[in-house]
Amino acid sequence: MTNMQFMLLIYSKEGSGPQPGTDEFGPFIGAYMGFTQKMKDEGKLISGEGLQPVATATTLSIRDGKTETVDGPFAETKEQLGGYYLLDVADLDEALKCAAEIPTVSYGRIEIRPIAVYD
């Protein structure tokens, strides 16, 4: 049986989860570290990282030969992409089970998308 790769995109409204300097932040980060280690130990983790705050983003577009950059994300949304995991798992059901363990799922959303394979 061939595994599939899924990108688990972590979205939440900035400031909605435990914040640095609070009593809740240490256990929250510990839960992320535990999840990451579990995915490594199970041979599922390909990569994963958190992202800097949305204020550090720059969006690039080129239209009719004109390059434009805009500070921040382009999407008009209340939730921002905060990080991702790229996992190698058997199927969507397994990806969903893994996504349910990501700490941010309690106050944000996890988008699960299969990786396109171009042969």
C-alpha positions as CSV (number, residue, x, y, z in Angstrom):
1,M,0.0,0.0,0.0
2,T,1.3,3.4,-1.0
3,N,1.1,6.3,1.4
4,M,-0.1,9.8,0.5
5,Q,1.2,13.1,1.5
6,F,-1.1,15.7,3.1
7,M,-0.5,19.3,4.1
8,L,-2.2,20.2,7.3
9,L,-2.6,24.0,7.3
10,I,-3.1,25.6,10.7
11,Y,-5.4,28.6,10.8
12,S,-6.5,30.8,13.7
13,K,-7.3,34.3,14.6
14,E,-4.1,35.9,15.9
15,G,-4.2,36.2,19.6
16,S,-7.0,33.7,20.1
17,G,-4.8,31.0,21.7
18,P,-2.5,30.9,24.6
19,Q,-0.1,33.9,24.4
20,P,3.6,34.1,25.3
21,G,4.1,35.1,29.0
22,T,0.8,33.4,30.2
23,D,0.5,30.3,32.3
24,E,-1.2,28.5,29.5
25,F,1.5,29.1,26.9
26,G,4.0,26.6,28.2
27,P,1.6,23.6,28.1
28,F,0.3,24.8,24.7
29,I,3.8,24.8,23.2
30,G,4.5,21.5,25.0
31,A,1.5,20.0,23.3
32,Y,2.9,21.1,19.9
33,M,6.3,19.6,20.7
34,G,4.6,16.4,21.8
35,F,2.5,16.2,18.6
36,T,5.6,16.9,16.5
37,Q,7.6,14.2,18.3
38,K,4.8,11.7,17.9
39,M,4.6,12.3,14.2
40,K,8.4,11.9,13.9
41,D,8.4,8.7,16.0
42,E,5.6,7.3,13.8
43,G,7.5,8.1,10.6
44,K,4.8,10.5,9.4
45,L,6.5,13.9,9.6
46,I,8.0,15.2,6.5
47,S,8.2,18.8,7.7
48,G,6.4,21.3,9.8
49,E,6.9,24.9,11.0
50,G,5.1,27.7,12.6
51,L,5.0,31.1,10.8
52,Q,5.9,34.6,12.1
53,P,2.8,36.9,12.7
54,V,0.8,38.0,9.8
55,A,2.2,41.5,10.1
56,T,5.5,40.2,8.7
57,A,3.9,38.9,5.5
58,T,4.4,40.4,2.0
59,T,2.2,39.4,-0.9
60,L,3.5,39.5,-4.4
61,S,1.5,39.6,-7.7
62,I,2.3,40.4,-11.3
63,R,-0.5,41.6,-13.5
64,D,0.0,42.8,-17.1
65,G,3.7,42.9,-16.5
66,K,3.5,45.1,-13.5
67,T,4.9,43.7,-10.2
68,E,3.0,44.7,-7.0
69,T,3.8,44.0,-3.4
70,V,1.4,44.5,-0.5
71,D,2.3,44.3,3.1
72,G,0.4,41.5,4.9
73,P,-1.6,38.7,3.5
74,F,-3.8,39.2,0.5
75,A,-6.8,37.2,1.7
76,E,-9.5,39.1,3.6
77,T,-10.1,36.7,6.5
78,K,-10.3,36.7,10.3
79,E,-8.1,33.6,10.5
80,Q,-4.5,33.6,9.4
81,L,-2.2,30.7,8.3
82,G,0.0,30.2,11.4
83,G,1.9,27.1,10.4
84,Y,1.8,23.7,8.7
85,Y,2.7,20.0,8.9
86,L,3.4,17.9,5.9
87,L,2.7,14.3,6.7
88,D,3.1,11.0,4.9
89,V,0.1,8.9,5.9
90,A,-2.0,6.1,4.5
91,D,-5.1,8.1,3.6
92,L,-7.4,11.0,4.4
93,D,-8.8,9.3,7.4
94,E,-5.4,9.0,9.0
95,A,-4.6,12.6,8.1
96,L,-7.9,13.7,9.8
97,K,-6.9,11.7,12.9
98,C,-3.6,13.4,13.0
99,A,-5.1,16.9,12.4
100,A,-7.4,16.3,15.4
101,E,-4.4,16.2,17.6
102,I,-3.0,19.6,16.6
103,P,-3.4,21.9,19.6
104,T,-4.8,24.8,17.6
105,V,-7.8,22.8,16.5
106,S,-9.5,23.8,19.8
107,Y,-9.8,27.4,18.8
108,G,-8.9,27.6,15.1
109,R,-9.2,25.3,12.0
110,I,-7.0,22.8,10.3
111,E,-7.2,22.5,6.6
112,I,-6.2,19.1,5.2
113,R,-5.1,19.0,1.6
114,P,-3.5,16.2,-0.4
115,I,-0.3,17.0,-2.2
116,A,-0.6,16.9,-6.0
117,V,1.6,14.4,-7.7
118,Y,2.7,15.3,-11.2
119,D,4.2,12.3,-13.0
